[in-house]
Amino acid sequence: MSDLELRAEDPSSEDVRALLDRHLRFTRDHSPAEECYALDETALDAENVSLFGLRDGSELLAIGALKRIESFHLELKSMHTAESARERGVGRAMLRQLVAWADSNGYARISLETGSNAAFTPARLLYESAGFRTCEPFGDPVTGANSVHMTLEL
């Protein structure tokens, strides 16, 4: 895991788009259409969004985005680990690097919205193990029976 590198990514690059497509498919398969809040390629290219990839050499293992909500507050968006990289700690490494990036860039808080059903249990457990705690909706609040909101103070 020590050779993994966090890099800024272009959402239109082929390997990023492929992993993003898998992420969007997953969220759409496990959430009602009106409660799918994952960012697509266009939304990830916004000025207030930083998209990152975790790579082992040239191989893209995971993606994750940080969307600026306020000057001190980010939202974690579109985090997804390639199927071939699962069960190896890649998701945890990605989350750790994103939190470190936010902290080193002066942010005080990272929040996220994830699904409440069983398909999202591994994600919720990962976030909890990293110190995220459930919270009230934030930013442009999205609410629904299928949403869990979590936050981490840095």
C-alpha positions in Angstrom: 0.0 0.0 0.0 2.9 2.4 0.4 3.3 2.9 -3.4 -0.3 4.2 -3.8 -0.5 7.8 -5.0 -3.3 10.3 -4.7 -3.6 12.4 -7.8 -6.0 15.0 -9.2 -8.0 13.4 -12.0 -9.9 14.5 -15.1 -13.4 13.1 -14.9 -13.4 12.7 -18.7 -10.4 10.4 -18.8 -11.2 6.9 -19.9 -10.3 4.9 -16.7 -11.9 7.5 -14.4 -15.1 7.5 -16.5 -15.2 3.7 -16.4 -14.9 3.6 -12.6 -17.4 6.5 -12.2 -19.8 4.6 -14.5 -19.6 1.6 -12.2 -20.2 3.8 -9.2 -23.2 5.4 -10.7 -24.6 2.0 -11.7 -24.2 0.8 -8.2 -26.0 3.8 -6.7 -28.8 3.5 -9.2 -29.2 -0.2 -8.6 -29.4 0.2 -4.8 -31.3 3.5 -4.4 -34.6 4.9 -5.6 -34.0 7.2 -8.7 -35.2 10.3 -6.8 -32.6 9.6 -4.0 -29.4 9.1 -6.2 -27.1 12.0 -5.3 -23.9 10.7 -6.8 -22.1 13.2 -9.1 -21.7 12.4 -12.8 -18.8 13.4 -15.1 -20.2 16.9 -15.7 -20.9 17.6 -12.0 -17.4 16.3 -11.0 -15.9 18.9 -13.4 -17.3 21.8 -11.5 -15.1 24.6 -10.1 -16.0 23.7 -6.4 -15.2 20.0 -6.8 -11.8 18.3 -6.6 -11.7 14.8 -8.1 -9.0 12.4 -7.0 -7.8 9.0 -8.0 -5.7 6.6 -6.0 -3.3 4.9 -8.3 -0.7 2.1 -8.1 1.5 3.2 -10.9 -0.8 3.9 -13.8 -3.6 1.6 -12.5 -6.6 3.5 -11.1 -7.8 1.7 -7.9 -10.3 4.2 -6.5 -11.8 7.6 -7.0 -13.2 10.1 -4.6 -14.3 13.8 -4.8 -14.4 16.6 -2.4 -17.1 19.3 -3.0 -16.6 22.6 -1.2 -19.8 23.5 0.7 -18.3 26.4 2.7 -14.9 27.8 3.2 -14.2 25.3 6.0 -16.5 22.5 5.0 -16.3 19.8 2.3 -18.6 17.1 1.2 -17.2 13.7 0.3 -18.7 12.6 -3.1 -18.5 9.7 -5.5 -16.0 7.5 -3.6 -15.7 4.1 -5.2 -13.1 1.4 -5.2 -12.5 -0.8 -8.3 -13.8 -4.3 -7.8 -10.3 -5.7 -8.4 -8.9 -3.6 -5.6 -11.5 -4.5 -2.9 -10.6 -6.4 0.3 -7.1 -4.9 0.2 -7.6 -1.7 2.2 -7.7 0.5 -0.8 -10.9 2.2 0.2 -9.5 2.9 3.6 -6.3 4.3 2.1 -8.3 6.5 -0.3 -10.4 7.9 2.6 -7.3 8.5 4.7 -5.6 10.4 1.9 -8.7 12.5 1.2 -9.0 13.4 4.9 -5.3 14.3 5.0 -5.7 16.5 1.8 -8.7 18.3 3.4 -6.8 18.8 6.7 -3.6 20.1 5.0 -5.7 22.5 2.9 -7.3 24.1 5.9 -10.7 22.5 6.0 -12.3 21.8 9.4 -15.0 19.4 8.5 -15.9 16.7 5.9 -19.5 15.5 5.6 -21.1 12.9 3.4 -24.4 11.3 2.4 -24.6 7.6 1.8 -27.3 5.0 1.5 -29.1 3.4 4.5 -29.8 0.0 3.0 -27.6 -3.1 3.3 -25.7 -2.5 0.0 -24.1 0.6 1.7 -23.2 -1.1 5.0 -19.5 -1.6 4.0 -19.3 2.1 3.2 -21.0 3.2 6.4 -18.7 0.9 8.5 -15.6 2.3 6.7 -16.7 5.9 7.4 -17.5 5.0 11.1 -14.1 3.4 11.6 -12.5 6.6 10.3 -14.3 8.7 12.9 -17.3 9.9 10.9 -20.5 10.1 13.0 -24.1 10.5 11.9 -25.4 14.0 11.7 -28.2 16.2 10.5 -28.4 16.9 6.7 -26.0 19.6 5.6 -25.3 21.9 2.6 -28.2 21.6 0.2 -29.9 19.1 2.3 -31.1 15.9 0.8 -33.4 13.8 3.0 -35.2 10.6 2.6 -35.5 7.2 4.2 -32.6 5.9 2.1 -30.1 8.5 3.2 -27.6 8.6 6.1 -25.6 11.7 6.8 -22.2 11.6 8.5 -19.6 14.1 9.4 -16.0 14.3 10.6 -14.4 17.2 12.4 -10.8 17.6 11.4 
